[in-house]
Amino acid sequence: MADGGVGRAGAMKELVEVWRYREVLWNLVRRNLKVRYKNSILGFFWSLLNPLMQIGVWWLVFKVILGNEQRDYTAQLITGFLPWLFFSQTVLDSTACVTQEMALVKKAYFPRTILPLSALISNLIHLGFAFIVAAALFVIWRLDVNIHFLLVIPATLLAAVFAYGLSAMLAAWSVFYADVKFIVGNLLGLWFFLTPVLYPLHLVLRKEVATPDNWLEVAIHWALPAIKSIYLLDPVAIAILGYRSGLLGGGQNPILVTPRPSETEQMAALVQAQLRAQYPIATYVLGAVLIAVVAAMVGHLIFRRMSHLFAERG
């Protein structure tokens, strides 16, 4: 009980310290927003144009060239890419947040937690502006704008908590190991394709390897149930599902099935019911929230314990 009291007292002291140095935090956030597009003609509008151009390329490839038959595919891309872009950019920016501010770290005292927090808040602001553009597009497309859009708030919070945990951990390690930023960049590239950004969730959940041809397919065949469960416990994937449920699905269960060419609407509805029974989404949401919170606590603890060595290492 005493240890718990000490832990709570330490956490409150940290929050008070961050609040005392909130001016430093805001200055870093403001500087981050200015520096990213410094000397560019369009400036901050690149934070909106970049995702729109990428979404346009994917729409051309998957919808026009490959003939994806999914309804509202552009809206599906937007609702998947916005939370992913926020998460990945936060992690990338935070990886270098300490090394880039080493002169400030050596010169002045301030809670070091402010560094990864500034990267997180900067990207939250970018996400906010991008979401305004997305909402405007939904109005133009005459998609139903309703109260379920508020599901974006807990979905963003989930992604933010998870992103902070990874960011704090990686920010501390990158001070001591220069390889971290290269590893993170490559892993995020792989992670992107392991989240339901370019494709709907049901394609993963109903995937089967019926007749394995080689040892790898045999291994995947046997591990597939576990793989699907792990997939659904990813906080980023759950955040994307929250966006799609709130913005496109009217707050309904995000496991929505598009009929295959050989299926009727009734067959697709049956598959959907089976998947929802097999994968109760509430259980996976709770699991993802737990993983995000634990990641945030562990990441913060690692960052705090290593922070006193930053100035020496730099």
C-alpha positions in Angstrom: 0.0 0.0 0.0 2.9 2.4 0.8 4.5 1.7 -2.5 1.2 2.4 -4.3 0.9 5.7 -2.4 4.5 6.7 -3.3 3.8 5.8 -7.0 0.6 7.9 -7.0 2.5 10.8 -5.3 5.2 10.5 -8.0 2.7 10.5 -10.8 1.0 13.6 -9.4 4.3 15.4 -8.9 5.1 14.7 -12.6 1.8 16.1 -13.7 2.3 19.2 -11.6 5.8 19.6 -13.1 4.5 19.3 -16.6 1.8 21.9 -15.9 4.3 24.3 -14.4 6.4 24.0 -17.6 3.4 24.1 -19.9 4.8 27.2 -21.6 7.8 25.1 -22.7 5.5 22.4 -23.9 3.4 24.8 -26.0 6.5 26.5 -27.4 7.8 23.1 -28.6 4.5 22.2 -30.1 4.3 25.6 -31.9 7.8 25.2 -33.1 7.1 21.6 -34.4 4.1 22.9 -36.3 6.2 25.6 -38.0 9.3 23.7 -38.7 7.7 20.8 -40.6 6.7 22.9 -43.5 9.1 25.8 -43.2 10.0 27.6 -46.4 7.2 25.7 -48.4 4.7 27.8 -50.3 1.7 25.9 -49.1 3.0 25.6 -45.6 0.6 23.9 -43.2 -1.8 22.9 -46.0 0.7 20.1 -46.8 -0.5 18.3 -43.7 -3.9 18.1 -45.5 -2.7 17.6 -49.1 -0.2 14.8 -48.3 -2.8 12.3 -47.0 -5.3 13.3 -49.7 -2.8 12.7 -52.4 -1.8 9.3 -51.0 -5.5 8.3 -50.7 -6.0 9.4 -54.3 -3.2 7.1 -55.4 -4.6 4.1 -53.5 -8.1 4.8 -54.9 -6.7 4.8 -58.4 -4.8 1.6 -57.8 -7.3 -0.5 -55.9 -10.6 1.0 -57.1 -9.9 1.9 -60.7 -7.1 -0.5 -61.8 -7.8 -3.5 -59.6 -11.5 -3.0 -59.6 -12.3 -3.1 -55.8 -16.0 -3.5 -55.5 -16.2 -2.2 -51.9 -18.8 0.5 -51.4 -17.6 4.0 -50.4 -14.0 2.8 -50.8 -12.6 6.4 -50.7 -14.4 7.0 -47.4 -13.0 3.7 -46.1 -9.5 4.8 -47.1 -9.9 8.1 -45.4 -11.2 6.7 -42.1 -8.4 4.1 -42.1 -5.5 6.4 -43.1 -6.2 9.3 -40.8 -5.7 7.4 -37.5 -2.8 5.5 -39.0 -1.1 8.7 -40.1 -1.5 10.2 -36.7 -0.1 7.1 -34.9 2.9 6.5 -37.3 3.9 10.2 -37.5 3.8 10.5 -33.7 6.0 7.5 -33.3 8.5 8.7 -36.0 8.7 12.2 -34.6 9.1 11.1 -31.0 11.9 8.7 -31.9 14.2 11.7 -32.6 12.6 14.2 -30.1 15.3 13.9 -27.5 18.3 13.9 -29.8 17.0 16.9 -31.7 16.6 18.8 -28.5 19.8 17.8 -26.9 21.1 21.4 -26.7 18.0 22.3 -24.7 18.3 19.2 -22.5 21.9 20.1 -21.6 21.1 23.8 -21.0 17.9 23.9 -19.0 15.8 21.9 -16.6 12.3 20.9 -17.5 10.3 17.7 -17.3 11.8 15.5 -20.1 8.4 14.0 -20.6 7.5 17.2 -22.4 9.5 16.1 -25.4 7.5 13.1 -26.5 4.3 14.9 -25.4 5.1 17.8 -27.7 5.3 15.4 -30.7 2.1 13.8 -29.7 0.2 17.1 -29.3 1.6 18.4 -32.6 0.3 15.4 -34.5 -3.1 15.6 -32.7 -3.4 19.2 -34.0 -2.6 17.9 -37.6 -5.2 15.2 -37.1 -7.8 17.7 -36.1 -7.3 19.8 -39.2 -7.3 16.7 -41.4 -10.5 15.5 -39.7 -12.2 18.8 -40.5 -11.4 18.2 -44.2 -12.7 14.6 -44.0 -15.9 15.8 -42.4 -16.4 18.4 -45.2 -15.9 15.6 -47.8 -18.5 13.5 -46.1 -21.0 16.3 -46.3 -20.2 16.8 -50.0 -20.6 13.0 -50.6 -23.9 13.2 -48.6 -22.8 10.7 -46.1 -24.8 10.9 -42.9 -23.2 13.2 -40.3 -24.6 12.2 -36.9 -23.8 11.8 -33.3 -21.9 8.6 -33.8 -19.1 10.7 -35.2 -18.2 11.2 -31.6 -16.8 7.7 -31.5 -13.7 9.3 -33.1 -12.8 10.8 -29.7 -12.3 7.5 -27.8 -10.7 5.9 -30.9 -8.2 8.8 -31.1 -7.6 8.6 -27.4 -6.8 4.9 -27.7 -4.3 5.5 -30.5 -2.8 8.5 -28.6 -2.2 6.5 -25.4 -0.6 3.6 -27.3 1.5 6.0 -29.4 2.7 7.8 -26.3 3.9 4.5 -24.7 5.9 3.5 -27.8 7.1 7.1 -28.4 8.5 7.5 -24.9 10.2 4.1 -25.0 11.7 4.7 -28.4 12.7 8.3 -27.6 14.8 7.1 -24.7 16.4 4.2 -26.6 17.3 6.3 -29.6 19.6 8.5 -27.4 21.7 5.4 -26.8 21.2 3.5 -30.0 21.2 5.3 -33.4 19.8 2.1 -35.1 16.4 2.7 -33.4 15.2 5.3 -35.9 16.0 3.0 -38.9 14.4 0.0 -37.3 11.2 2.0 -36.4 10.9 3.3 -40.0 11.0 -0.2 -41.5 8.7 -1.7 -38.9 6.1 1.0 -39.4 6.2 0.3 -43.1 5.3 -3.4 -42.4 2.8 -2.5 -39.7 0.9 -0.3 -42.1 0.0 -3.4 -44.2 -0.9 -5.4 -41.1 -3.7 -2.9 -40.2 -7.0 -2.6 -42.0 -6.3 0.6 -43.8 -6.4 -0.5 -47.5 -8.8 -3.4 -46.9 -11.8 -4.2 -44.8 -11.5 -6.2 -41.6 -13.7 -9.1 -42.7 -11.1 -10.1 -45.4 -8.7 -11.0 -42.6 -11.2 -12.7 -40.3 -12.7 -15.0 -43.0 -9.3 -15.8 -44.4 -8.6 -19.6 -44.6 -5.7 -21.6 -45.9 -7.6 -24.7 -47.0 -4.9 -26.6 -48.9 -1.5 -25.6 -47.8 1.2 -26.1 -50.5 4.4 -25.5 -48.4 5.6 -25.5 -44.9 4.9 -21.8 -44.4 1.3 -22.1 -45.4 1.0 -25.2 -43.1 2.3 -23.1 -40.2 0.0 -20.2 -41.0 -2.9 -22.6 -41.3 -2.4 -24.0 -37.8 -1.6 -20.6 -36.3 -4.4 -18.7 -38.1 -6.9 -18.5 -35.2 -4.2 -17.1 -32.9 -3.0 -14.7 -35.6 -6.5 -13.3 -36.1 -7.0 -12.8 -32.3 -3.6 -11.0 -32.1 -4.6 -8.9 -35.1 -7.8 -7.8 -33.3 -5.9 -6.9 -30.1 -3.8 -4.3 -32.0 -4.8 -0.9 -30.5 -4.2 0.8 -33.9 -6.5 -1.6 -35.7 -9.2 -1.1 -33.1 -8.8 2.7 -33.4 -9.3 2.4 -37.1 -12.4 0.2 -36.6 -13.7 2.9 -34.2 -13.3 5.5 -36.9 -15.1 3.4 -39.4 -17.9 2.5 -37.1 -18.4 6.1 -36.0 -18.0 7.8 -39.3 -19.4 5.2 -41.7 -21.2 2.5 -39.8 -23.6 4.5 -37.6 -21.9 3.2 -34.4 -22.6 -0.4 -35.3 -20.3 -3.4 -34.9 -17.4 -2.7 -37.4 -17.3 -6.3 -38.7 -19.2 -5.6 -41.9 -19.1 -8.1 -44.8 -19.2 -7.2 -48.5 -20.6 -10.1 -50.5 -18.2 -11.9 -52.8 -19.2 -12.1 -56.5 -20.5 -15.7 -55.9 -22.5 -14.7 -52.7 -25.9 -13.2 -52.2 -26.7 -10.6 -49.6 -28.2 -13.3 -47.4 -25.1 -15.4 -47.5 -22.9 -12.3 -46.6 -25.3 -11.5 -43.7 -24.9 -15.1 -42.4 -21.1 -14.9 -42.7 -21.2 -11.5 -40.9 -23.3 -13.0 -38.0 -20.8 -15.9 -37.7 -17.8 -13.6 -37.6 -19.4 -11.4 -35.0 -20.2 -14.4 -32.8 -16.7 -15.8 -33.2 -15.0 -12.5 -32.6 -16.9 -10.5 -29.9 -15.7 -7.0 -30.6 -16.2 -5.7 -27.1 -13.7 -8.3 -25.7 -11.0 -7.2 -28.2 -11.7 -3.5 -27.5 -11.1 -4.1 -23.8 -8.0 -6.1 -24.6 -6.6 -3.3 -26.9 -7.3 -0.7 -24.3 -5.4 -2.7 -21.7 -2.5 -3.2 -24.0 -2.4 0.6 -24.8 -2.5 1.5 -21.1 0.2 -1.0 -20.2 2.4 0.2 -23.1 1.9 3.8 -21.9 2.9 2.9 -18.4 5.9 0.8 -19.4 7.1 3.4 -22.0 6.8 6.2 -19.5 8.6 4.3 -16.8 11.5 3.5 -19.2 11.7 7.1 -20.3 11.7 8.4 -16.8 14.4 6.0 -15.6 16.7 6.8 -18.5 16.0 10.6 -18.7 18.8 11.5 -16.2 21.4 10.0 -18.5 20.3 12.0 -21.6 22.6 15.0 -21.1 25.6 12.7 -20.4 25.0 10.6 -23.4 24.4 13.5 -25.7 
